[in-house]
Each structure stands twice: as C-alpha cells, then as structure tokens.
C-alpha cells in the first residue's frame, strides 16, 4: 500500500479527558499519601512534599542548601555510602525548592524498594550535616550562582521580579556567591529543625504499586512520628515598584535579554484559564503569534515565549526572549502590537481550534504514566492547585469562544501597566524608538 502524502491525516478532537485525583491514604502516623498505582513496569517513585521553601528562608539559598545537606550523611551512613547504595540498587533521587514547599523524590525498582526507602527516609530523620560535605555544597552553589549572574537572561528575570513583587519580596531575592558562602551549619540546622518534620509532609507514591509496596511505606514511615502542628504556608506581601521600565547595563553582553510581566489573576479566579489560552495564542507554542511575527517573519530572535503563570495569591503573563541588541526596541514594539491585536480583533476560529488542540494535547501528556499523573497531583503542594484543577482547565479550554477571549483581553491586557526590563550592553543599544 502506497501512502498518499498529499492528503493530511484526519484531525480528531480530544474526548473524555479527565483526571480524578485519588483520595489520600492515611498512614498510621497520620501522614497523607496519594497513590497512583496503575503502572505496568516494576518500578515506583515516592515523592515527599515538605512545607518549608523559599518563602520560609531567613537567608538567601538557605532552603536549597538544607535540601542538599540532608543527603550528606546520616547516623547510619556517610554521604559516600548513601550515594553508593542508591546507585547499587538502581535508584535515583531528586529535590526541588518551591515557594512554600521542598520536594524530594526517590525512584526505585520494586524489588529493591525495601532497601532504598529506609536509606532515603533516614536522611530526613537522622542527618549529621558533616562540615566537609557542607562546604562542597556551598562551593557548588556559589559557582552555579556566579555563572548564572553573568547571563543577561538571568539579570533581566531577577530585575523584572523586583519591579513586579517589590524590593523585599522573597521572589525578588538575588543571591550572590558571598551570600551562599556566608551560610553556616547553624543556618542549615535551624531550617531543618523548623520544617523537616513528619507533620509537614505529604506523600505521593506512583508506579506499579501492590500491597507489598504499601506495606513497605507503612513500615518505614510509621517510625517517623509527628511532634507538633504543621508549619503554616506563607504569602509575603507584594509591594510592586513604581518603576515599570528599566535597562540594566551588562558590559560586553553579546545579546539583549528582554523580560516583561503583566499582572492578571490568581489560579482560582474564573478568568484564569481564559488568560492561559490568550497567553498560548500570544507566545505559548511554536506557531504562536509572537513566534510567527518576531522569529519567522522578521528574524529578530531564535525564540520568544509568553506564558500565564499563577500562584494561589498571584497571576501574571510573562514574556521573555533574547535578541541581537540592535533589534531590542523592534521586538518590544512588535510584542506590544500583538498584545493590542488580541484586544482589537477576535481570534479566528481555525487558529483558536489549533491552540485548543495544542493545550489539550499537553494536558493529555500529563496522563501518560503514573509518574506524570503524580507530578500533576504534586502541583497542589508546589503551586497551590486543587483537586479539580485539571478538569476545570479542560472544561474552560473546550468552552472558550473568541468573544470570551477578546472580552478577557480587553479586561486585562493594559499595556500601560506592562513592566519591561532589558539587560544588555547599553553601548550597543540603539536610541529609543519605543512606541
């Protein structure tokens, strides 16, 4: 049979996309555990979401340094022994710090789960914080920090956060290598003592889960006893700067980085998902308007991205790109034109259907495996989503019309409130033809 490549394959719409978040299992020590256990392979991933993140720091990078330090050794094993054992059993671990939470995960073969989980949990229950390993951690973080601070993209993102959230907000923190090197064991121990507690933890177990794996979790975690009330989530006050535009000089920079932010609404607001659709039309996929205009048509940049990001207390549209410095003002002007066009012209039905299919296909990917489902559930603890968040998003994407979206655009896309930061070599920046 010969393929007819002149005829495109039929396009079918998605149907019955749904994620039903399971009810948590309550362990004997009171911990809650969500189980996604329909995997086919004999592997699993246990994730701990622990209250205590960037918003709880008393010093920059304190939570990140603590998340690394707990694996530097415990009362039963040294750092080298922990690493060697995890490798020997074919497991791997990861951690990530968020606003109010730090997540830790260990992925294991089911046959070795009874060996790997005790090692993992002992790092939280009995860390020793050896000085030599702590100094190595600081050196690594300081080098990474110094490298990041040389990049115009990082400089622009930090400055736009300062303008948007305010000088003293945790999301505006711009740590230096000196900040990291000044961390002490006392800072780490203090953070650990305040937050690394059983009552601060939520657990997600995913993979091929049977009674055997559940029994292992119960046996190991039941020994970790809560010793008080859980720590509160923190939502520091936002005090935006009066400045909405700034150029940061980075002498010798080859390109300019541009960052823009526009305040919208938090996740639970009824307009939140409509704004996500608008951001996707604007710059959220390869065929977006910003990519078509600024990359494909004019060749000003290799890529430009727009997204609608949300927290439980805040939401905003963020736009970022890097370009040849001589094109900086043109990129900004074209971006503003595309935002204005969303307020003036209804999105054509064909384009809207393409965007909807793109967004729904991304959501479907979240249902591919138990691990992707578990990650999506974990967003409840990292980003303030809620159990029906996935299904609410599907409903809003499917039901949104061009009329809904132009009304939403006119309501929120106020270009006079668009904050803009440019990081570049000012000597290469053309005279301002900002429109």
N, C-alpha and C positions, 0 to 999 in steps of 0.2 A: 504494500500500500504506500503510495506517494503522498507525502504531506503537502497540503496546499498552503504555502506560506503567504499567499496574497490575501488570505482571509483571516482576520484576527479571531482568536478563540472567543467563545461567548463569555460575557461577564455576568456572574450571578451575585445577587445581593446576599449579605450575611443574614442568617436567621437564627433565632433562639440562642443568642449569645448571653450567657448568664454565669455569674459566679455566686454561689451560695456559700458564704463563709461559715464553716462548721462552728458549732458551739464548743467552747473550751472544755477540756478535761481538767478536773480539779485534782491535783496530786495530794498526797496525804499531808504534805507540809503547807498546803494552801496555795501553792503556785498554780497558775493557769497555763494550760498547754493546748495549743491548737494543733490538730493532727490532720495532715494531708497525706493519706496513706495508700493511694491507688497506683503507686509506681510499678513498673514492670521489672526493673533491674534490682539486684540485691545490694542496693546502696541506700544511704539515708543522709539527711542533713539536719542537724539540730542547731537552731539559732536561739540565742538569748538576746532579748531587747531589754536593756537595763536603764532605768531612769538615771540620768546623770550625763549631761552632754555639754556642748559649748556654752549654753546659757547658764550653766552652773559653775563656770570657772571663776576663780579669783585671780588667776594669772593666765596670760595667753598660752595656749597649747597644753595646758595642764591636763585636760581630759584625754587628749591624744597620747601624751607621754604616759599617763596612767594605763591606758588601754594596751600599750606596748609592754609596760613594765610587769604586768601580772604574769606574762609568759616568760619572764627572765629567770624563773626558778620558784619552786615551792618547797615545802618542808620535806617532800619525798624525793624530789628530782631537781637536778640543775637545769639551766637553760639548754645546755648541750644534750642532756639526756631527754628532755622534753621534745626537742626538735628531732632527735634521732628516733625516738619511739614513734612519733607521729608519722615520720617517713617510713619506718619499718612496717607499720601496719597499713600503709597505703592510704593514709588520711591526709587532709589538708584543712587549714584553718584560715579565718579572715576576721577582720574587725573594721568598723567604720564609726566615726563620731558624727552625730547629728545635733540638732538644736537642744533637745531635751533628753536625748537617748544616745547610748552607745550600743551598737550591735556586735555580737560575737557569734561566729558560726564554726562548726566542725563537720566536715563531710567524711563519712566512713563507709567501708564495706560492712554489710550487716554481720558477717562472720567475725569481724573484729570490733564490733561496737562495744562489747563488754570490756574491751581493753582501752579503747580510745576515750570513751566518755569519762571514766574516772580521772584520767590524766587531765583532760580539759577542765573538769569541774574543780579539781584540786588547785588549779591556777587561780581561781576566784576565791576559794575558801582559805587557802594557806600560802599566799605569796610571800616571798622573802625579800624581794627588791634588792638584789646584790648590787653594790656600788659599781663594779666594773661593767656590768651589762647596762646599767642605767646611763653611764657615761657614753657608751656606744650608741644607745638610743638617741641621746641628745645630739651627738655628733651627726648622726644620720639625719635627724630632723632639721638641724641647723644648716646642713649642706643643701638639703632639698628646699629649705626656705630661701637661702641666698640665691639659689638658681632661679626659683620662681620670681623673685623680686626684680630680676633683670629683664623679665619679659613684659612687653608693653600690654599684652592681653591681661596679665595679672594686675598690672598697675591700674589699668582702666577699670577692671572689675572691682577692685578694692575702693577706688575713689567714687565710683557710682554708688556703691553700697553706703559709703559715708554720707553722700548727699541725700540718699533716699531714706536711710534709717536714722541718721544723726551721728554725731561725733562719738558718743559714749555707748552706743548700742553694741552688743556682742557681735552682731553680723558685720559691723564696721571694723572690727579688730584687724590690725595689720601687723602680725608678729614679726619681729626681727630675729636674726641669729642670736643677738645678745639676750633677747627675752628668753629664748629657749635655753641658752647656756646658763642663765641665772636660775633655772629651775633646780630645786633641791629635793632630796629624799623626803623632806618634811612636807613639801607641796604635794608630792605623789601620795604619800601615806595619808595625808589629810583628805584628799579627794576620794581615795579608796575607802577610808573609814566612813565617809559620809554617804557613799552611794552604792558601793559594791555589796549589796545585801540581798538576801533571798526575797524579801518583800518588795524589792524594786524590780523584780524580773518577770517578764512574760516569755513563754517558750513556744516555739513553733517546731514541730517535728514533721519532716516530709520525706517521701521516698516510698520504698516497699516496706510498709510497717505492719507487723504482726504482733500478736500478744507477747512474743519474745522481746521485741524492741521496747514495747511499752513497759514490760516488767523491768528491763534494764534501767530505763529512765526513772521509774519509781524507786528502784533500789538505790541508785546513786544520788538522786536529788533529794530523796526523803531525809538524807543526813544533813542537808543544808537547811538549818532551822531559821525562820524569820525571827528577828529580835526587836520588832517595834513596828511603827507605822511606816508606810511607804513615803518616799520623798515627793514633794509637790512638783508639778510641772511649772516652769517659769515662763512668763511672757513679758520681757522687758519693754518698757515704754519706748515708743518710736517718736523721735523729735527731729523731723526732717530739716535739713539745711535750707535756708532761703535761697541759696545758690541753685540754679538749675542747669548751669553750663560751666564747664571747666576744661582747660587744656593743661595737661601735665607734661613737662619737658623731660624727655629721655634722650640725652645727648648720644648721638651715634646710632640711634634706632634706624633700622632699615625700612620698617613699615610703620604705619599708624594703626593703633587699635581704637575702635570706636565702641562704646557701651552706652546703651540707652535704657531707661526704665520709666514706666508709666504706671502709677498706682491704679488698681482696679478693686477687686472684692475678694474676701476670704472664700475658702473652699465650700462652705455650706450656703453661700448666697445663691439664690435662684438664677442669677446671671452668670455664674462661674463657668459652666460648661459652654455656654454660648461664646464667651470670651476665648475659651480654648479653641473653638472652631475658627474664630476670627484670626487668632494668632497663627493657626496652622495655615490658613489661606495666605496670610501675610508672609510667613517665613518658616513654616514648620515642617516642610518636606522638600524634596529636591525640585519638584515642579512648582514651588510656591512663587508668588508674585515678585518678592524681592530677589529670588534666585533668577527668575526669568528676565527681570529688568536689569539688575545690577551685575549679575555674573554673565548670563547668556547673551543679552543684547548689548550691553555696554562694556563688559570685560573689566570692570573696576576691581573685582575681587574674585578669589577662588571659591568663596562660600560666605553666606550670610545667613544668620539664624534668628528666628523670632520664636518665643515660647511664652505661654501663660503659666506662671508658677504660683502655687498657692500654699499657704500655711493656714492653720486654724485661726490666726489673728490677722492675716495679711494676704493680699494677692497682687500681682503685678505682671505686666508684659515686659519682657526683657529682650533686647535686640543686641546682637554683638557681631562684629566682623573685624578683619584686618585687611588693609589695602595699602597700595602704594600711597605715600603721604600726599602726593600731588592730587590724588582723587578724593581726598577726605571730605571736602565740602560737597562735592558732587554726590558722594554716597549718602551723606546725611540728607541732602535735599531730595534725592530720589526716594529715600526711605519715608520721609515725611509726605511726599506726594502719594505714595502707595497707601499710607495710613489714611490720608484725607480721602482718597478714592473710595475706601471702604465705607466712608460716611456719606458719600455722594451717589454712588452707583450700586444698585442691587447686584449681588454676586450671581452670575449666570448659572442656570440650573445645572448645566453639564459640569462646570467647574465645581459647584457645590457637591455634586454626587461623587466626583473624583476624590475630593477632600474627605467626605464622609467614609468612603471605602478605605482610604488610607488610614484614617483614625481607627476605624473598626478593625482593620487587619492588625494594627498594633495591639489593640486590646485582645484580639484572639490569640496573639503570641503569648500573652500572659497566662493563657490556659493550656499551653502546650504540654507542660510537665508538672509534676507535683512541686518541683523546686521553683518554677516560675510563679505558680499559684501561691506558694509560701511567701515568696518575695513580695507579691502584691498585698497579701494579708499583712506582712510586716510593715507596710506603709502606714498602717493605722498607728503604729508606735513611733515611726520616724517623721511623718509628715502631717499627722492629725487627720487622716482619712477616717472613714467609718464603715461598718459592715456592708451597707447598701451602696457604697460609693461607685463601685464598678457598674452595677446595674442602673443606677441613676444616670451615669455618664452615657451608657448605651441608649437609654430612652431619649435623652436630650439630643444626642447626635442624630438619631433617626428622625426625630420630630422637628428639628430646627428648619426654618424656612428662610429664604432670602430676606423676607420682610422682617422676621425676628432679628436677623443679624445686622441689617442696616440700622434698625432701631437701637440695638445694643451698641453698635459702633458710634452712633451719634451721641449716645449717653456717656461713653467712657473715653473715646479717643480724642481727648482735648490736647492738641499739640502744644498749647501754651504751657502745659504742665509736664511736658516731656523732658525729663532730665537727660543730659548728654555729657559724656566725658570723652575726651580724645587724649590718648597717650602717644607721643611721637617726639621726634627731633624737631623742635619748634623752628629751627633754621630752615628746615625743608618744607614747612607748612606754607602753602600759598596764602596770599591775602584773603581775608574773609569774604567769600561771596555767598554767605549764609542767606537763604531765603525762607 
